[in-house]
Amino acid sequence: MNTVIFHIDVNSAYLSWTALERLKDGQQEDLRLIPSIIGGDIEKRHGVVLAKSIPAKKYGIRTGEPVVNALRKCPGLTIAPPDHALYARRSHELMTYLSSICPKIEQVSVDECYMDYTPVSGLFSSPLACADMIRREIVRKFGFTVNIGISDRKVLAKMASDFKKPNLTHTLYSVEIEKKLWPLPVSSLYMCGKASAEGLRKLEILTIGDLAHTDPVILEAHLKSHGRLLWEYANGIDASAVVCEPAKAKGIGNSITLPRDASTLEEAKTALLSLSESVSSRLRAENQRALMESVEIKYADFRTISHQTTFQTPVDSGKIIYETACRLFQDIWNRMPVRLLGIRTSRLCASAEPVQLSLFDLDQTIACEKQRRLDEAIDHIRKKYGEDSVIRGSLLLKKDAFQKH
């Protein structure tokens, strides 16, 4: 048979999982049945709506908008903080179950995945029958609901799962796009954000069908390569397959949104130190070293600039990454307030790979080896007793001041 792909998406995952955990702990109120959201700290600029209940949606509350805006729309709104450790556990349980149905799973986020139905097609009377069974079993086993989109293309399966919710199965095969997809507003198309939709509106492209029938050369002239991608998706063109194994990481990095714009070098260095420790720890956990490091700055007016450098030998030392980040930052900082800082390492290689050194590197190598043993000891303590078991003194009073993503 032809390839059949499922896109499985948990309905309002964060809110559903938090609601179930609260009910398990004895709370009587089900967050899913009242106006409620999962959101950050409203006193911080990064406090946004991460998930909303259906009753909250009726007030016009949207995922991604600031929590303070949601409260204006619904003053009696119930707000629960996110619990990412809980979400990781629930995600693992779900993916383990789905893998027992079909091992050909590609997880793309904590609450969604693609499944290649083709290998197990002989076990079910139809793709719809399989999808409906999966939905029922997820409710029975875990207590939350999912939407499932079915298609012969990944991008169409993704869009089908976004049709009417919750707890429903929808199909959107290539032969169905004219009837089911083209009449929809262009903003409904996957990867078509507000800016793209506005650009298309100026071209009098209002529906996905309008987009599908537009010359892609015109779209590329206005939206560059993204215009071609949107045209392909509008026509159901997507040759990508379900990939079970994640691609090897090309880089490891973190960024920090600052609670207040950093206007001094000291404030920026504190953030860079926190980032350096996180990035170096992740490198060591992945048994990787990096030959390149870059620093990103986003200013208060949202302008972004970055700078990078290459190491003579691969590194995974937080000390070296921090010192390099400070140097890169000072090279490009224009003394304007900084909203976000990021560090990324790339050109990774395995820690076990031999490194060619000269005699002139001997003293530095000995020092680096001592630092590496210290880093590994700290990693071991943190793994055993928690991330906060060892904290640099300069970060002790500021460890809650950042949000990494």
Secondary structure, 3 states (H helix, E strand, C coil): CCCCEEEEEECCHHHHHHHHHHHHCCCCCCHHHCCEEEECCCCCCCCEEEEECHHHHCCCCCCCCEHHHHHHHCCCCEEECCCHHHHHHHHHHHHHHHHHHCCCEEEEECCEEEEECHHHHHHCCCHHHHHHHHHHHHHHHHCCCEEEEEECCHHHHHHHHCCCCCCCEEECCHHHHHHHCCCCEHHHCCCCCHHHHHHHHHCCCCEHHHHHCCCHHHHHHHHHHHHHHHHHHHCCCCCCCCCCCCCCCCEEEEEEEEEEEECCHHHHHHHHHHHHHHHHHHHHHCCEEEEEEEEEEEECCCCEEEEEEEEEEEECCHHHHHHHHHHHHHHHCCCCCEEEEEEEEEEEEECCCCCCCCHHHHHHHHHHHHHHHHHHHHHHHHHHHCHHHCCCHHHHHHCCCCEEC
